[in-house]
Amino acid sequence: MELDCLPYGAGHANEGVCLLVRMGPHRILLDCGVENIPLLSAELDRPDPADLVICTHAHADHARGLLALHQSFPQLPIYASEVTTQLLPLNWLQQAQSSDLQFCQPLPWQSPVELRRGLTVQLFPSGHLPGAATAILTYAAPHRTYTLVYTGDFFLSNSRLVEGLPLGELRGLKPDVLILEGSYGTARHPHRRQLENQLAERIHRAIADGYSVLLPTPALGLGQELLMLLRSHHYFTGRDLDIWVDGAVADGCDAYLELLPQFPTAVQNFALHQPLFWDERVKPRVRRRDPKQQPFLGQGPCIVITDETADWNLYVADRTHPWIVLLPQKPGYPIRESVGDRQESGVRLIETYLLAEHCDGPGTTQLIHNLRPQHVILIHGSPAYLADLANLDELRNRYQLHTPATGTIVDLPLGEMFLQPAIPETNYEGELSDLGTEVAINLPHQIADDPRWVNFADTGLVEARWQGEELVLRGISQRELLFQGTDRTRIINIECCANCQHYRGQRCWSQLSPLFGFKVTPDGYCPVFKSIPESELSPSEETDSP
């Protein structure tokens, strides 16, 4: 029996997820989030890349290559849940005719389907996105049965439009192999409702301060969740406010409405009493952005939800009111990678927020312990975060763990003695020096090679607290320094970074400044300071005095 896994894309950074699994004579491609389709068959020296494809959900990092794959190998069967088959075309609306996009075959929920001789698949909702599935693959060989579980992206908790993965129905499955994401590593997150309240409070505060809010999101999932949050949260209910939705996010809203009968009962009941998304009669007003209304956009505080790849200048350039951009956090990767070289003149602030759609560390380990697999393959996340998970003693002592890189075959021996592969070291030894009035902690410089160091060392300030017998250190960010209280007012008549046109997203964006690209404190100063025009100040700022 041959059982192995070849990642064409392991979900690190923006590379996408694409895994070739071999179970006996069958080759199954799990997701296709890569764009280099010829690579899939070239490495195996075979005319076709697989016997069949299973797509877990419609997000681009798991599905962007499916159309090209179908065009290159039209006889290759591609399967997904029924909802996913309807949402997938949103990935290629600009690339093909609608008739060319219905190539994915639907599979039912929770009913085993034999796709090849001895090979069956069973789909369970995974909780991440409408239609998102966890796939259970079973191969009946002559002498035993082999089971592989692939979660795709999963979430155990309920969100506003999706119910969580039904863990109770998978408990005790004992698969030979479990392939799952580790997006958040070992981090522990507050309850999702608490995260929603924090985001709603931040948007409420921005609107109260005279800002308009731009929310770039993926076409599916987060954008629609944000709309439901803004429509139903007490901060916004009945408020005289315009919420504009643009691009593929608006198309995603329309697609959701077509699939409403397949949504959770609570969502269907909500839609019986009021429109799920579009509504111009009830405040806040939710509308698709109309190009004819572009000149009026941003003349008063409003909220815009648009594509994560959209040009921000379409919304913020030459507007009367200042804008704040709120970006979803990408765990393990600094905000600089999301912002890139963007220097929009109308954006005053760029911040991030967390509205989890993936399991945190405790949720990930909970799933592993409930399924009790022999092999665990961790993908989809920062390599440092995946290493953190793989270094947990509670996992290393029970399971055979793998954190493969792209292009590295993972052999999966069953029922044999196993030595854990080498995992990158995540513990660092240092020295303590008691200097009388203070304590110095010296750590090796290798710790700064971790991408998380950028955020930890943001300001050079740390907070220390005792946790039992251990001393825990935490970096203090500029955001915490800036927003220690919601009633803080900005002093406008001082030549400092906070009052400079080049200061956006807590960074200096003047190429003439020695601070260019660096995070700087609001009270910093450099020779290229340029004051913000009074016309761009919010009403509350105009009335402040030094």
C-alpha positions in Angstrom: 0.0 0.0 0.0 1.4 3.4 -1.0 0.3 6.3 1.0 2.0 9.7 0.6 1.3 13.4 0.0 3.1 15.8 -2.4 2.3 19.5 -1.7 2.4 21.6 -4.9 1.4 24.5 -2.6 1.5 24.3 1.2 -0.4 27.5 1.9 2.6 29.5 3.1 2.2 33.3 2.5 0.3 33.6 -0.8 1.3 30.5 -2.6 -2.0 28.7 -2.3 -2.9 25.2 -1.3 -2.6 22.2 -3.7 -1.9 18.7 -2.5 -1.5 15.4 -4.4 -2.4 12.4 -2.2 -1.8 8.9 -3.3 -3.9 6.1 -1.7 -2.9 2.8 -3.3 -3.5 3.1 -7.1 -5.5 6.3 -6.7 -4.1 9.8 -7.1 -6.3 12.6 -5.6 -5.7 16.3 -6.0 -6.9 18.2 -2.9 -7.7 21.8 -3.9 -5.9 23.7 -6.6 -4.9 27.2 -5.3 -1.8 27.4 -7.6 -1.7 28.9 -11.0 1.2 26.9 -12.6 -0.9 24.1 -13.9 1.8 22.5 -16.2 3.9 21.9 -13.1 1.3 19.5 -11.7 1.9 16.8 -14.4 5.5 17.7 -15.3 6.9 16.6 -11.9 5.3 13.2 -12.1 6.1 12.6 -15.8 2.5 11.7 -16.5 0.0 13.1 -19.0 -2.5 14.0 -16.4 -1.9 15.4 -12.8 -4.4 13.2 -10.9 -7.4 10.8 -11.2 -9.8 13.2 -9.6 -9.9 16.6 -7.8 -11.7 17.5 -4.6 -12.1 21.3 -3.9 -12.9 22.1 -0.3 -14.2 25.6 -0.8 -14.4 28.6 -3.1 -11.6 30.9 -1.8 -9.0 31.7 -4.3 -6.1 30.3 -2.4 -7.8 26.9 -2.7 -9.5 27.2 -6.1 -7.8 29.8 -8.3 -6.2 27.2 -10.6 -9.3 25.0 -11.1 -10.5 26.7 -14.3 -7.0 26.4 -16.0 -6.8 22.8 -14.8 -10.2 22.0 -16.3 -9.2 23.7 -19.6 -6.0 21.8 -19.7 -7.5 18.4 -18.7 -11.2 18.6 -19.5 -11.8 14.9 -18.7 -10.4 15.3 -15.2 -13.4 15.1 -12.8 -13.6 17.9 -10.2 -15.9 17.6 -7.1 -17.1 19.9 -4.4 -20.1 20.5 -2.2 -23.2 21.8 -4.1 -22.8 25.3 -2.6 -19.1 25.5 -3.5 -19.9 24.5 -7.1 -22.2 27.6 -7.3 -19.7 30.0 -5.7 -16.6 28.9 -7.6 -17.3 30.9 -10.8 -16.8 34.1 -8.8 -13.1 33.5 -9.1 -13.1 33.8 -12.9 -15.9 36.2 -13.9 -13.5 38.3 -16.0 -11.8 35.3 -17.7 -14.5 33.2 -19.3 -18.1 33.0 -20.4 -20.5 31.8 -17.7 -21.2 28.6 -19.7 -17.5 27.7 -19.3 -17.6 27.9 -15.5 -19.9 25.1 -14.6 -17.4 22.2 -14.6 -17.5 21.2 -11.0 -19.6 18.2 -10.0 -21.6 18.5 -6.7 -21.4 15.9 -3.9 -24.0 15.5 -1.1 -23.3 16.2 2.6 -22.4 13.3 4.9 -23.2 10.5 2.4 -20.3 8.3 1.2 -19.9 8.4 -2.6 -17.7 5.9 -4.4 -15.6 7.8 -6.9 -13.3 5.0 -8.0 -13.2 1.3 -7.3 -12.7 1.0 -3.6 -12.3 4.8 -3.1 -15.1 6.7 -1.4 -15.4 10.3 -0.2 -17.7 11.8 2.4 -18.1 15.6 2.9 -18.9 17.3 6.2 -19.4 21.1 6.6 -16.1 22.6 7.9 -17.6 25.9 9.2 -15.2 28.3 7.4 -17.4 29.5 4.5 -20.8 28.5 3.1 -20.2 25.3 1.3 -16.7 24.7 2.8 -16.1 21.0 3.4 -14.0 18.6 5.3 -13.3 15.5 3.1 -13.0 12.0 4.4 -11.3 9.7 1.9 -11.6 5.9 2.4 -9.7 3.3 0.4 -10.7 -0.3 0.9 -7.6 -2.4 0.1 -7.7 -6.3 0.0 -6.4 -6.6 3.6 -7.4 -3.4 5.4 -9.1 0.0 5.0 -7.2 3.3 4.9 -8.7 6.6 5.9 -7.5 10.2 5.2 -9.2 13.3 6.5 -8.5 16.7 4.9 -10.1 19.7 6.7 -9.4 22.4 4.1 -10.0 25.6 6.1 -12.1 24.9 9.2 -13.7 26.7 12.1 -15.4 25.0 15.1 -17.4 28.0 16.2 -20.6 29.3 14.6 -20.4 32.6 12.7 -23.2 34.8 11.4 -23.7 32.9 8.1 -22.1 29.5 8.8 -22.4 26.9 11.4 -19.2 25.4 12.8 -17.7 22.0 11.9 -19.7 19.3 13.6 -16.9 17.8 15.7 -19.2 15.4 17.5 -19.8 13.5 14.3 -16.1 13.0 13.6 -15.0 12.2 17.2 -13.0 8.9 17.5 -12.7 8.5 13.7 -9.0 7.4 14.1 -7.9 8.2 10.5 -4.5 7.1 9.3 -3.8 10.6 8.1 -5.2 14.0 9.1 -4.2 17.0 6.9 -5.3 20.3 8.5 -4.6 24.0 8.5 -2.7 25.7 11.3 -3.3 29.3 10.3 -3.1 30.7 13.8 -0.5 28.4 15.2 -0.8 28.1 19.0 -2.4 31.5 19.5 -5.5 31.7 21.6 -8.3 34.0 20.5 -11.3 35.5 22.4 -14.7 34.4 21.5 -15.8 35.5 18.1 -18.6 37.7 19.5 -16.1 39.6 21.5 -14.0 40.1 18.3 -17.1 41.4 16.5 -17.8 43.8 19.3 -14.2 45.1 19.3 -14.4 45.7 15.5 -17.8 47.4 15.7 -16.6 49.7 18.4 -13.5 50.7 16.3 -15.7 51.4 13.3 -18.2 53.3 15.4 -15.4 55.4 16.9 -13.9 56.2 13.5 -17.3 57.3 12.1 -17.9 59.5 15.2 -14.5 61.2 14.6 -15.5 62.1 11.1 -13.7 59.3 9.2 -15.0 57.2 6.4 -14.0 53.5 6.6 -12.7 51.3 3.8 -12.8 47.6 4.4 -11.0 45.5 1.7 -12.0 41.8 2.0 -12.0 38.6 0.0 -15.0 38.3 -2.4 -16.6 35.6 -0.3 -17.0 35.1 3.5 -15.6 38.0 5.4 -17.3 40.8 3.4 -20.7 39.3 3.8 -20.1 38.6 7.5 -19.1 42.3 8.0 -22.3 43.4 6.3 -24.4 41.2 8.7 -22.4 42.6 11.6 -22.9 46.2 10.6 -26.6 45.8 9.9 -27.4 44.1 13.2 -25.0 45.6 15.7 -26.4 48.1 18.2 -23.8 50.7 17.3 -25.2 50.9 13.7 -28.9 49.9 14.0 -31.1 52.8 12.8 -28.0 55.0 12.2 -28.2 57.5 9.3 -25.3 55.9 7.5 -24.5 54.6 4.0 -22.7 51.3 3.5 -21.5 50.8 0.0 -20.5 47.4 -1.4 -18.4 47.1 -4.5 -16.7 44.6 -6.9 -16.7 40.9 -6.4 -17.9 41.3 -2.8 -21.2 42.6 -4.1 -21.3 39.7 -6.6 -20.7 37.4 -3.6 -23.7 38.9 -1.8 -25.9 38.2 -4.9 -24.6 34.6 -5.1 -25.4 34.1 -1.4 -29.0 35.2 -1.9 -29.4 32.6 -4.7 -28.3 29.9 -2.3 -30.4 31.1 0.7 -32.4 27.8 1.1 -29.1 26.0 1.8 -28.0 28.4 4.6 -28.5 27.7 8.3 -32.1 28.0 9.6 -31.2 31.1 11.6 -30.1 32.9 8.5 -33.2 31.9 6.6 -35.4 33.2 9.5 -33.5 36.5 9.5 -34.2 36.9 5.7 -37.9 36.3 6.3 -38.2 39.6 8.2 -35.7 41.8 6.4 -33.4 41.7 3.4 -30.2 39.8 4.1 -27.9 42.4 2.4 -29.4 45.1 0.2 -31.8 47.6 1.8 -32.1 51.3 1.0 -35.2 51.9 3.3 -33.8 50.8 6.6 -30.9 52.5 8.3 -28.0 51.9 7.8 -28.6 51.9 4.1 -26.7 49.1 2.3 -26.3 49.5 -1.5 -24.1 48.4 -4.3 -21.7 51.2 -5.3 -23.0 53.0 -8.4 -20.4 54.8 -10.5 -22.8 57.6 -11.0 -22.7 58.4 -7.3 -18.9 58.3 -7.2 -18.6 62.2 -6.9 -20.6 62.1 -3.7 -18.7 59.2 -2.1 -17.0 60.2 1.1 -18.5 63.7 1.3 -19.9 62.5 4.6 -18.7 59.6 6.8 -19.6 56.3 5.2 -18.4 52.7 5.0 -17.2 50.9 1.9 -16.6 47.2 1.6 -14.7 46.2 -1.5 -12.3 43.6 -3.0 -9.0 43.0 -1.2 -7.2 43.8 -4.5 -9.1 46.9 -5.3 -7.4 50.3 -6.0 -8.0 52.3 -2.9 -7.8 55.5 -4.9 -11.2 54.7 -6.4 -12.7 55.5 -3.1 -10.4 57.8 -1.1 -8.8 60.2 -3.6 -9.7 63.9 -3.4 -12.4 63.4 -0.8 -13.6 65.9 1.7 -13.4 63.6 4.7 -10.3 61.6 5.8 -10.4 57.8 5.5 -9.2 54.9 7.6 -8.5 51.5 6.0 -9.1 48.4 8.2 -7.4 45.3 6.9 -8.0 41.7 8.1 -5.0 40.3 10.0 -2.9 37.7 8.2 -1.4 35.7 11.1 2.3 35.5 11.0 2.8 38.1 8.3 3.3 41.9 9.0 0.9 44.5 7.8 3.6 45.8 5.4 3.1 42.8 3.2 -0.7 43.7 2.9 -0.1 47.4 2.3 2.8 47.0 -0.1 3.8 50.3 -1.8 0.4 51.9 -1.5 0.5 55.6 -0.6 -3.0 56.8 -1.1 -3.2 60.6 -0.4 -6.6 60.3 1.3 -5.9 57.5 3.7 -5.0 58.9 7.1 -4.8 55.6 9.0 -4.2 51.9 8.1 -5.0 49.4 10.8 -5.7 45.7 11.1 -8.5 43.8 12.9 -9.1 40.2 13.8 -12.4 38.5 12.9 -11.5 34.9 13.0 -12.7 32.5 10.3 -10.1 29.8 11.2 -9.5 27.9 14.4 -7.0 29.1 16.9 -4.4 26.9 18.6 -6.7 25.3 21.2 -9.3 24.6 18.5 -6.8 23.0 16.2 -5.4 20.7 19.0 -9.0 19.9 20.1 -9.8 18.6 16.6 -6.6 16.5 16.5 -7.2 14.9 19.9 -10.9 14.2 19.0 -10.0 12.5 15.7 -6.8 10.6 17.0 -5.0 10.1 13.7 -1.6 8.4 13.3 -0.1 11.1 11.0 -0.8 14.8 11.1 0.2 17.1 8.2 0.1 20.8 9.1 -0.3 23.2 6.2 -1.8 26.7 5.4 0.0 29.2 7.6 3.2 30.9 8.5 6.0 28.3 8.7 6.9 29.7 12.1 3.3 29.2 13.3 3.2 25.7 12.0 6.4 24.9 13.7 4.9 26.2 17.0 2.1 23.7 16.7 4.5 20.8 15.7 6.6 21.6 18.8 3.8 21.1 21.3 4.6 18.2 23.5 1.0 17.2 23.7 1.1 16.6 20.0 4.7 15.3 19.5 4.2 12.6 22.2 1.1 11.2 20.5 1.1 11.8 16.7 3.5 11.7 13.8 3.8 15.3 12.8 4.8 16.8 9.4 5.1 20.4 8.3 6.1 19.9 4.6 7.5 22.6 2.3 6.3 22.9 -1.3 7.6 20.1 -3.5 8.6 17.8 -0.6 7.0 14.3 -0.7 5.7 13.2 2.7 5.9 9.4 3.1 3.2 8.1 5.5 4.2 4.7 6.9 1.4 3.1 8.9 1.8 1.0 12.0 5.6 1.4 12.1 8.1 2.9 14.6 8.5 6.5 13.7 11.1 9.2 14.5 9.7 12.7 14.5 11.3 14.8 11.7 13.4 17.7 12.8 11.2 20.7 13.6 12.7 24.3 13.5 13.7 25.3 17.0 11.3 27.7 18.6 13.0 28.0 22.0 15.9 30.4 22.6 18.4 30.4 25.5 19.7 33.7 26.8 21.2 35.4 29.9 19.8 37.5 32.7 21.8 40.4 34.2 20.6 42.1 37.4 22.0 45.6 37.1 20.6 46.8 40.5 18.0 49.3 39.2 17.0 47.2 36.2 17.2 43.8 34.7 18.7 43.1 31.2 17.6 40.0 29.2 20.0 39.0 26.4 18.6 36.8 23.7 20.4 35.4 20.5 20.0 37.5 17.4 18.4 34.5 15.6 15.1 35.4 17.3 14.8 38.5 15.1 14.7 36.2 11.9 11.2 35.2 12.9 8.6 37.4 11.0 6.8 38.0 14.3 9.7 40.0 15.6 8.6 43.0 13.5 5.4 43.2 15.5 6.9 42.3 18.8 9.7 44.9 18.5 7.3 47.5 17.1 8.1 50.2 19.6 11.0 48.7 21.5 8.8 48.6 24.6 7.7 45.4 26.4 5.3 44.5 29.1 6.3 41.8 31.6 4.1 39.9 34.0 4.3 36.8 36.2 2.3 33.8 35.1 2.8 31.3 37.9 6.6 30.7 38.1 7.2 32.0 34.6 7.8 35.6 33.5 5.9 36.4 30.3 7.1 39.1 27.9 4.9 40.9 25.4 5.7 43.6 22.9 3.7 46.9 23.1 2.6 48.1 19.7 2.2 51.7 18.6 -1.5 51.1 18.3 -1.7 50.5 22.0 0.2 53.7 22.7 -2.0 55.7 20.3 -5.4 54.4 21.6 -5.0 53.8 25.3 -8.3 55.6 25.7 -11.1 56.4 23.4 -11.4 59.9 24.6 -7.9 60.9 23.6 -7.8 64.1 21.5 -5.1 65.0 19.0 -3.1 68.2 19.5 -2.9 69.8 16.0 -0.6 72.8 16.3 2.6 70.8 16.9 5.0 69.9 14.1 5.2 66.1 14.8 4.5 62.9 12.8 0.9 62.7 14.0 0.2 66.0 12.2 2.2 65.2 9.0 0.7 64.4 5.6 3.2 61.6 5.2 2.2 59.8 8.4 -0.3 57.0 7.6 -0.8 53.6 9.1 1.7 54.5 11.9 4.4 54.7 9.3 6.3 57.5 7.4 5.6 57.4 3.7 7.8 60.2 2.5 10.6 58.9 0.4 12.6 62.0 1.3 12.5 61.2 5.0 15.1 59.1 6.8 12.1 57.5 8.5 10.6 56.3 5.2 8.9 52.9 5.6 9.5 52.7 9.4 6.9 52.8 12.1 7.3 56.0 14.0 5.8 57.4 17.2 3.2 60.2 16.8 5.4 62.7 18.6 8.3 62.0 16.3 9.7 64.6 13.9 11.9 64.8 10.7 13.0 67.7 8.4 10.5 66.9 5.7 7.4 67.5 8.0 4.4 68.8 6.0 1.4 69.9 7.9 -2.1 68.4 7.2 -4.4 71.0 5.6 -7.1 72.2 7.9 -9.7 71.1 5.3 -8.7 67.4 5.9 -9.1 67.5 9.6 -12.1 65.9 11.3 -14.6 68.1 13.1 -13.3 67.0 16.5 -9.7 67.8 15.5 -10.6 71.3 14.3 -11.8 72.2 17.7 -8.8 70.9 19.6 -6.2 73.2 20.9 -2.6 72.7 22.1 
